[in-house]
């Protein structure tokens, strides 16, 4: 999931450099959402994944 967030971030950077502002903003928003979901799942996994 972190790989998807990084991929969308790279797409946003490339689109911004090429002048596609709307596409860059959309890709950046998607990257932020995926990154937040990744952080939440990582924290939940850290706290609840060690139970036996």
C-alpha positions as CSV (number, residue, x, y, z in Angstrom):
1,X,0.0,0.0,0.0
2,X,2.9,2.3,0.7
3,X,4.1,1.6,-2.8
4,X,0.9,2.8,-4.3
5,X,1.1,6.0,-2.3
6,X,4.7,6.6,-3.5
7,X,3.6,5.9,-7.0
8,X,0.8,8.4,-7.0
9,X,3.1,10.9,-5.4
10,X,5.6,10.5,-8.3
11,X,2.7,10.8,-10.8
12,X,1.7,14.0,-9.1
13,X,5.2,15.4,-9.3
14,X,5.6,14.5,-12.9
15,X,2.1,16.0,-13.8
16,X,3.0,19.2,-11.9
17,X,6.3,19.6,-13.8
18,X,4.5,19.1,-17.1
19,X,1.8,21.6,-16.2
20,X,-1.2,19.4,-15.6
21,X,-2.4,21.0,-12.4
22,X,-5.7,19.2,-12.1
23,X,-4.2,15.8,-12.6
24,X,-1.4,16.6,-10.2
25,X,-3.8,17.7,-7.5
26,X,-5.9,14.6,-7.9
27,X,-2.9,12.3,-7.7
28,X,-1.6,14.1,-4.7
29,X,-5.0,13.7,-2.9
30,X,-5.1,10.0,-3.7
31,X,-1.5,9.6,-2.4
32,X,-2.4,11.4,0.8
33,X,-5.5,9.2,1.4
34,X,-3.6,6.0,0.7
35,X,-0.8,7.1,3.0
36,X,-3.2,7.9,5.8
37,X,-4.8,4.5,5.4
38,X,-1.4,2.8,5.4
39,X,-0.4,4.6,8.6
40,X,-3.7,3.6,10.4
41,X,-3.4,0.0,9.3
42,X,0.3,-0.1,10.4
43,X,-0.6,1.2,13.8
44,X,-3.5,-1.2,14.2
45,X,-1.3,-4.1,13.1
46,X,1.4,-3.1,15.5
47,X,-0.9,-3.0,18.5
48,X,-3.2,-6.0,17.7
49,X,-0.9,-8.1,15.5
50,X,1.1,-9.5,18.3
51,X,-1.7,-11.2,20.2
52,X,-1.5,-14.9,20.4
